[in-house]
Amino acid sequence: MASAEDRLKNLTSENSETPLGQIPFIFSASRSAQKEFATLPMPQRMKVLSQLRHLIVEREQEISRVISRATGKPPGEALTTEVMVVADAILQIEKRAPKALGKQRVKTPITFIGKHSYVEYKPRGVVLVISPWNFPFMLAMIPVVEALAAGNSVIMKPSEETPEVGILMESIFKQLGIPEGTVQVTHGGRLLGEALIESKPDFVHFTGSVNTGKAIASATGPLLIPNTLELGGKDPMIVFEDANIERAVNGATWGAFSNAGQVCMSVERLYVENSIYDHFLDRLVEQTSKLKLGTDDSSDIGPITTSAQFQTIQSQVKAAISEGAKLLTGLDPDKWNPTSRLIPPMILTDVTHQMEIMQEETFGPVLPVMRFDSEEQAIALANDSRFGLNSSVWTKDASKGKRVISKLITGSALLNDVILTIANPYLPYGGVKDSGLGSYHADSGIQNLAIRTAVMTDPGRPLSEINWFPYQGKDELFEELLKSYWGASRNFAKFGISYLKLLSKSKDRH
């Protein structure tokens, strides 16, 4: 079987993209395959996922190298933040999906005596997964696996900025040997994405920018296509004076600069309590200065993945400096090399919330730092954002940390750690405000990729029900039922008598 590298060599600018004219055939194949795949019993579906996990582990070196070349991140980072996270997520889905998607008995109100209630889950149909370039493997594979677990077929549109990873994933699913059409990988940009949505998939899972997410919401809304939108972030990190300073410094360094800051959950705003601010900043500068910038395997920070993102980072930093921010590490943005796209990690001070660098997603190796004087001020600063993806609080006082977290408007949060909630497949992952709609991961994420049907059953023996026609002569008994069971003075004996009288009236009239 041709490797991803071989496939990439064979691509040309003329044939690399999926022709728009092929989309009807892609959807037709997907719908046919879904009908077959959905008939697989749950144990067989889980066996397919297990085989996929083993295949990913077997090809982990190739996968890591392809991700590294496509994005610029070090291979070791590609392995730990993408390949390992995907493998762990698949294992969690194998364990949890049978229960999460199984029939779930629920209680039935006492007034419906003799009936039973449950919830069941059914495949949605064709799921469209549109994924980004910053974590091109992890942010594509996990929603695909969740969709497969629920019995759907999948059409993927990986980012056109990292086509090598899309080709790699295509080769993995071909090697997996599932029925043709169950997972199809398409290649292209915005026009392809728009055409795929116009073809009316049954669900859209999108990860990417806020603007594109809003465009997808506008397109899917009139079509009533349900979706999950995982969008951008401007995540705050709050460090109190009683925090473990060394751990917090190391956490801030990794949280801000891993993957060159190109993480939706990167630390993009750092708030440090005034009493430790100077000492903390000195240690932060010292640690940041040790990071190795480059493109070889020993580098800590690689290049920015796209030229457009390089320009966005440069623009924000230049604007901040012109408005009074001070650059403590890194280079003046006018001296950055657009060819290599290597940006030394930067720490900015003297920033304000009026600056773009504190309000808009930077998505680069930039860490602006501000002081705060009180818990209330820190919370207010952290919440002063149109984003709400992730947050972190640093303190040795666990009750204080949890108290602060409870007041942060955020989709997820950590105490004395950064980023990692997305790597915990047992936690739901999603944002609030402009950071997105819905969530995936955890049982709820698997269930989100399924149609939920609420069911009530009756043995069908009685000829009538107490609430059916006719209504004449029942009003007083219904009032007694209401007061005796739900009123201030509950009287279960009176409730039973009223119910039996209603039952008798129903039998008398039929």
C-alpha positions in Angstrom: 0.0 0.0 0.0 1.3 3.5 -0.9 2.4 5.5 2.0 1.2 9.1 2.6 4.5 10.3 1.3 4.1 8.4 -1.9 0.6 9.6 -2.4 1.7 13.2 -1.8 4.5 12.9 -4.4 1.9 11.9 -7.0 -0.4 14.9 -6.4 -0.3 17.8 -8.8 -2.0 21.2 -8.6 -4.5 20.0 -11.2 -5.7 16.8 -9.5 -5.1 17.4 -5.8 -8.5 18.8 -5.0 -11.8 17.0 -5.0 -13.9 18.1 -8.1 -17.1 19.7 -7.0 -18.9 17.6 -9.6 -18.0 14.5 -7.6 -19.9 15.6 -4.5 -23.3 14.0 -5.4 -21.5 10.7 -6.0 -19.7 11.1 -2.7 -22.9 11.6 -0.8 -24.6 8.7 -2.6 -21.8 6.4 -1.7 -21.8 7.7 1.9 -25.6 7.1 2.3 -25.4 3.6 0.9 -22.4 2.7 3.1 -24.1 4.1 6.2 -27.1 1.8 5.8 -24.8 -1.2 5.7 -22.5 0.0 8.5 -25.4 0.9 10.8 -26.5 -2.8 10.7 -23.3 -3.9 12.4 -23.9 -4.9 16.0 -22.2 -2.7 18.5 -19.5 -5.3 19.4 -18.5 -5.4 15.7 -18.4 -1.6 15.4 -16.2 -1.5 18.5 -13.9 -4.1 16.9 -13.5 -1.8 13.9 -12.5 1.0 16.2 -10.1 -1.3 18.0 -8.5 -2.2 14.7 -8.2 1.5 13.8 -6.4 2.1 17.1 -4.0 -0.7 16.6 -3.3 0.6 13.0 -2.6 4.1 14.3 -0.1 2.7 16.9 1.6 0.6 14.3 2.1 3.6 12.0 2.8 6.1 14.8 6.3 7.1 13.5 5.0 7.8 10.0 2.0 9.7 11.4 4.1 11.8 13.6 6.6 12.7 10.8 3.8 13.6 8.4 2.2 15.9 11.0 5.5 17.4 11.8 6.3 18.2 8.2 2.8 19.6 7.5 2.6 21.8 10.6 6.1 22.6 11.7 5.6 21.2 15.2 8.4 18.9 16.6 7.8 15.2 15.9 7.7 14.5 19.7 5.0 17.0 20.1 3.0 15.6 17.2 3.3 12.2 18.9 2.2 13.2 22.4 -0.4 15.9 21.5 -2.0 14.2 18.5 -1.2 10.5 18.1 -1.4 9.5 21.8 -4.5 11.7 22.4 -6.3 10.0 19.5 -5.3 6.5 20.6 -6.6 7.3 24.1 -9.8 8.8 22.8 -10.5 5.7 20.7 -9.9 3.4 23.6 -12.4 5.5 25.7 -15.0 5.3 23.0 -14.6 1.6 22.7 -15.2 1.3 26.5 -18.1 3.8 26.8 -20.0 3.8 23.5 -21.9 0.5 24.1 -23.3 1.9 27.3 -23.7 5.5 26.1 -25.6 4.4 23.0 -27.5 1.6 24.6 -31.2 1.8 25.7 -31.4 3.8 28.9 -34.3 3.2 31.2 -35.8 6.3 32.8 -38.5 6.8 35.4 -42.1 7.2 34.5 -44.4 9.5 36.5 -46.8 7.9 39.0 -49.8 9.1 37.0 -48.7 6.9 34.2 -48.9 3.7 36.2 -48.3 0.6 34.1 -46.2 2.3 31.5 -42.4 2.2 30.9 -40.0 4.8 29.6 -36.6 4.6 27.9 -34.3 6.6 25.6 -32.7 5.0 22.6 -30.0 6.2 20.2 -29.9 5.8 16.4 -27.4 6.9 13.8 -27.9 10.4 12.3 -26.8 9.3 8.8 -24.0 11.2 7.0 -21.7 13.2 9.3 -19.5 16.0 7.7 -16.3 16.6 9.7 -14.4 19.8 8.7 -11.1 20.1 10.6 -8.3 22.6 10.9 -4.6 22.7 10.3 -3.2 23.3 13.8 -4.0 19.7 15.0 -4.9 18.2 11.7 -4.8 14.6 12.9 -6.3 14.8 16.4 -9.1 17.3 15.6 -10.3 15.3 12.6 -9.9 11.7 13.9 -11.8 12.0 17.2 -15.1 13.3 15.8 -14.8 10.8 13.0 -14.5 7.9 15.5 -17.4 9.2 17.6 -19.5 9.4 14.4 -18.6 5.8 13.5 -19.3 4.5 17.0 -22.9 5.9 16.6 -23.3 4.0 13.3 -22.9 7.0 10.9 -20.8 7.3 7.7 -18.4 10.2 7.5 -17.3 12.6 4.9 -14.1 14.4 6.0 -12.8 17.7 4.7 -9.3 18.2 6.3 -7.7 21.6 6.0 -6.2 22.5 2.6 -3.2 24.0 4.5 -2.1 20.5 5.6 -3.0 18.2 2.7 -0.4 15.6 3.6 -2.3 14.8 6.8 -5.6 14.4 4.9 -3.9 12.0 2.5 -2.4 10.1 5.4 -5.8 9.7 7.1 -7.3 8.6 3.8 -4.7 5.8 3.5 -5.4 4.7 7.1 -9.1 4.2 6.5 -8.4 2.4 3.3 -6.0 0.1 5.1 -8.6 -0.4 7.8 -10.8 -2.2 5.2 -14.2 -0.9 6.2 -16.9 -0.9 3.5 -16.2 1.5 0.7 -17.9 4.9 1.3 -18.1 4.5 5.1 -15.3 7.1 5.5 -14.4 9.4 2.6 -11.8 12.1 2.6 -12.3 15.1 0.4 -9.6 17.6 -0.4 -10.1 21.3 -1.0 -10.8 24.7 0.5 -13.7 27.0 1.2 -15.7 26.3 -2.0 -15.6 22.6 -1.3 -16.7 23.1 2.3 -19.6 25.2 1.1 -20.6 22.7 -1.5 -20.5 19.8 1.0 -22.8 21.7 3.4 -25.2 22.6 0.6 -25.5 18.8 -0.1 -27.3 18.5 3.2 -25.3 16.2 5.5 -27.2 15.0 8.5 -24.7 16.6 11.0 -21.8 19.0 10.7 -18.8 18.9 13.1 -16.6 21.9 12.5 -13.4 23.0 14.3 -11.8 26.3 13.2 -12.1 30.0 13.2 -14.9 32.1 14.6 -15.7 33.7 11.3 -15.9 30.4 9.5 -17.9 28.9 12.3 -20.5 31.7 12.1 -20.7 31.2 8.3 -21.4 27.5 8.8 -24.0 28.3 11.4 -25.6 30.7 8.9 -25.5 28.0 6.2 -26.8 25.1 8.3 -29.5 27.1 10.1 -31.9 27.5 7.2 -31.4 23.8 6.4 -31.9 22.8 10.1 -28.7 20.8 10.0 -27.5 20.2 13.6 -23.9 21.0 14.3 -21.1 21.2 16.7 -18.8 24.3 16.4 -15.5 24.3 18.2 -14.0 27.7 17.6 -11.3 30.0 18.9 -10.1 31.0 22.3 -8.3 33.7 24.3 -7.7 31.7 27.3 -6.8 33.3 30.6 -4.4 32.0 33.2 -4.7 33.4 36.8 -1.8 33.0 39.2 -2.4 33.8 42.8 0.4 34.6 45.3 0.2 31.3 47.0 0.7 29.3 43.8 3.7 26.9 43.3 5.7 29.5 41.4 8.0 27.2 39.5 5.2 24.9 38.4 3.1 28.0 37.3 6.1 29.4 35.3 6.7 26.1 33.6 2.9 25.7 32.9 2.7 29.2 31.5 5.7 28.6 29.2 4.3 25.3 27.8 0.7 26.5 27.7 1.6 29.6 25.7 4.3 28.4 23.4 3.6 24.7 22.6 2.9 24.2 18.9 4.2 27.8 18.5 1.1 29.0 20.3 -1.2 27.6 17.6 -3.5 25.9 20.1 -7.2 26.9 20.6 -6.6 26.5 24.3 -3.2 28.2 24.4 -2.6 30.6 27.4 -3.1 33.9 25.6 -3.7 36.1 28.7 -1.7 35.8 31.9 -2.8 37.5 35.1 -0.4 37.4 38.0 -1.1 38.7 41.5 0.7 41.9 42.2 2.7 40.7 45.2 4.5 38.1 43.2 4.4 39.8 39.8 8.0 40.9 39.5 9.5 37.6 40.7 7.2 35.6 38.5 8.0 37.7 35.5 11.7 37.3 36.0 11.4 33.5 36.2 9.1 33.5 33.2 11.6 35.4 31.1 14.4 33.1 32.2 12.5 30.0 31.2 11.2 31.4 27.9 14.8 32.4 27.0 15.8 28.7 27.2 13.4 27.5 24.6 15.0 26.3 21.4 13.6 27.7 18.1 14.1 25.7 14.9 13.0 23.0 12.5 15.1 20.0 13.7 13.9 17.2 16.0 15.5 18.8 19.1 13.6 22.1 18.7 11.0 23.2 21.3 9.2 25.6 19.0 8.8 25.2 15.2 7.6 27.6 12.5 4.2 29.1 12.2 2.2 26.8 9.9 0.7 29.3 7.4 1.8 32.7 6.0 -1.6 34.2 6.8 -1.2 33.3 10.5 2.3 34.7 10.5 1.0 38.0 9.3 -1.9 38.0 11.9 0.6 37.5 14.7 2.9 40.2 13.4 0.1 42.7 13.0 -1.2 42.2 16.6 2.3 42.5 18.2 3.2 45.6 16.2 -0.1 47.2 17.2 0.5 46.4 20.8 4.0 47.8 20.8 2.9 51.0 19.1 0.3 51.4 21.9 2.8 51.1 24.7 3.4 47.4 25.3 6.9 46.3 26.1 8.6 43.3 24.5 10.7 41.4 27.1 11.7 38.4 25.0 11.8 37.7 21.3 12.5 40.1 18.4 11.0 43.3 17.1 8.3 42.1 14.7 9.8 44.0 11.8 12.8 41.7 12.1 10.9 38.4 11.7 11.6 36.3 8.7 8.5 35.6 6.7 10.3 32.9 4.7 11.2 30.6 7.7 8.1 31.8 9.6 10.1 31.2 12.8 8.9 33.5 15.6 10.9 33.6 18.8 8.5 33.3 21.8 7.5 36.7 23.1 6.5 38.0 26.5 4.6 41.4 26.5 4.0 43.6 29.5 2.3 47.0 30.0 -0.7 45.7 28.0 -4.3 46.8 28.5 -7.6 45.3 27.7 -8.2 48.0 25.1 -5.4 46.4 22.9 -6.2 43.9 20.2 -3.5 41.6 21.7 -5.8 41.1 24.8 -9.1 40.8 23.0 -8.5 38.9 19.7 -7.1 35.4 19.3 -3.4 35.6 18.4 -2.7 32.0 17.7 1.0 32.4 18.0 4.0 32.4 20.5 2.9 35.5 22.3 2.2 35.9 26.0 0.8 39.2 27.3 1.1 39.6 31.1 -1.0 41.8 33.5 -1.1 42.4 37.2 -4.1 42.1 39.5 -4.7 43.0 43.1 -7.7 40.9 44.2 -9.6 37.8 43.4 -12.6 39.8 42.2 -10.4 41.8 39.8 -8.8 38.6 38.4 -12.2 37.1 37.7 -13.4 40.3 36.0 -10.3 40.5 33.8 -10.6 36.8 32.8 -14.3 37.2 31.9 -13.7 40.4 29.9 -13.5 38.6 26.6 -15.9 37.5 23.8 -14.3 34.1 24.1 -14.8 31.3 26.6 -13.0 28.1 25.7 -10.7 27.3 28.5 -9.2 28.9 31.7 -6.7 28.0 34.4 -6.3 29.0 38.0 -3.2 28.5 40.0 -3.2 28.3 43.8 -2.3 25.9 46.6 -5.7 26.5 48.1 -8.0 24.1 46.3 -11.2 25.5 47.7 -10.2 29.0 46.5 -9.2 27.7 43.1 -12.6 25.9 42.7 -14.4 29.0 43.9 -12.7 31.1 41.2 -13.3 28.5 38.5 -17.0 28.5 39.4 -17.2 32.2 38.5 -15.3 32.0 35.2 -17.4 32.0 32.0 -15.7 29.2 30.2 -16.3 25.8 28.6 -13.6 24.1 30.6 -11.1 25.0 33.3 -8.1 23.6 35.1 -6.6 24.0 38.5 -2.8 24.2 38.5 -2.6 22.9 34.9 -3.1 24.1 31.4 -4.8 22.9 28.1 -5.2 19.3 29.1 -9.0 19.1 29.3 -9.1 18.4 25.6 -6.9 15.4 26.1 -9.3 13.9 28.7 -11.8 12.0 26.6 -14.0 11.5 29.6 -14.7 15.2 29.8 -17.0 17.0 27.4 -15.1 19.6 25.3 -16.6 22.7 23.9 -16.7 26.5 24.4 -19.2 29.2 25.3 -19.7 32.7 23.8 -17.7 33.1 20.6 -15.7 29.9 21.4 -18.4 27.7 19.9 -21.6 25.7 20.3 -22.1 22.2 21.6 -19.4 19.8 22.6 -17.9 16.5 21.9 -15.9 13.8 23.9 -17.4 12.0 26.8 -20.7 10.1 26.7 -22.5 13.2 25.7 -20.2 13.7 22.7 -20.9 10.2 21.4 -24.6 10.7 22.0 -24.5 14.0 20.2 -23.7 12.1 17.0 -26.9 10.1 17.3 -30.6 10.7 17.1 -32.1 10.5 20.5 -35.6 9.0 20.6 -37.7 9.1 23.8 -40.0 6.1 24.1 -42.9 5.3 26.3 -44.6 1.9 26.2 -47.9 0.6 27.4 -49.0 -3.1 27.5 -52.1 -2.0 25.5 -54.7 -3.9 27.6 -56.8 -1.1 29.0 -59.5 0.2 26.6 -59.0 3.8 27.7 -56.8 6.2 29.8 -57.9 8.6 32.6 -56.9 11.6 30.5 -58.7 10.5 27.3 -62.2 11.6 26.2 -64.7 12.1 27.6 -63.8 14.9 30.0 -67.3 15.3 31.6 -67.4 14.6 35.3 -63.6 14.4 35.7 -62.6 18.0 36.6 -63.2 17.7 40.3 -61.2 14.4 40.5 -58.3 15.9 38.5 -58.2 18.9 41.0 -58.1 16.4 43.9 -55.3 14.5 42.2 -53.3 17.8 41.7 -53.7 19.0 45.3 -53.1 15.6 46.9 -49.9 14.8 45.1 -48.3 18.1 44.1 -49.8 20.6 46.6 -48.4 21.8 49.9 -50.3 19.2 52.0 -49.5 16.0 50.2 -52.0 13.2 50.9 -51.1 9.9 49.1 -54.2 8.1 50.3 -56.5 10.8 48.8 -54.4 10.7 45.6 -54.9 7.0 45.3 -58.7 7.3 45.9 -58.9 10.1 43.3 -56.9 8.1 40.8 -59.0 4.9 41.2 -62.2 7.0 40.8 -60.8 8.4 37.5 -59.9 5.0 36.4 -63.4 3.7 37.2 -65.0 6.6 35.2 -62.8 5.8 32.2 -63.8 2.1 32.3 -67.5 3.0 32.8 -67.6 5.1 29.7 -65.9 2.6 27.3 
